[in-house]
Amino acid sequence: MTTLILATRLSKLFIRIAIDELMRDSSVIVVDTNAEVHSVLKGHNISSIHLEPAKKARLDWGERDSNFKRIFMDGPQLKCSFPNTDLPVWKVVALDRFSFWYNQDATELYDLIMALQWDKCITSADLNSELPWSLARYSGRPVWGVKVSSFRTREWYDLGLTSNIPFAGLYIGNESDKALLAKFGQVVTEVVTI
């Protein structure tokens, strides 16, 4: 069984788990998607494969958002402005929500990672990268998240209430995080304390 360790963001806990996995099994594959993360892993003597999407022409963000509005946000409910402003609703929604899913770099990285031979993945539970979430949701393989930032944020709280955490389990570092995640009740992931 080959384990893939995917690092989009790091924490002391993540590095400790990566080292433990590498010590336990020589067939572990470590992949990173960020030059800074790659450098930190190298500083801990962790050899990783740095994946980067092919360089593309510079995006025109205004055109991108306009295309998003035209293709995905057609409808009278979004063709208005916020009260007492000239700020269209579609612009706020486009910047706030769709940018997370529109990132074509993540699609390319997802395809590269799915081309690797692996059975289980341990990855950063990183709210700022859609790649770990896409792997957990769509790969059809067990993907475990590792705490890389505080769970005591509004985003994690809202996510927990929706019971929409796709990871097979979460590695966390202390009992208080375990208790916080247990409060959600609907969370079906197994929480592991290291």
Secondary structure, DSSP 4 states (H G I P E B T S, - for coil): -PEEEEESS--HHHHHHHHHHHHH-TT-EEEES-HHHHHHHHHTT---EE--PPP-PPP-HHHHHHHHHHHH--SGGGSSB-TTS--BHHHHHIIIIIHHHH-HHHHHHHHHHHTS--SEEEEE--TT-HHHHHHHHHSSS-EEEE--S-S-SHHHHHHHHHT----SEEEESSHHHHHHHHTTSS--SEEEE-
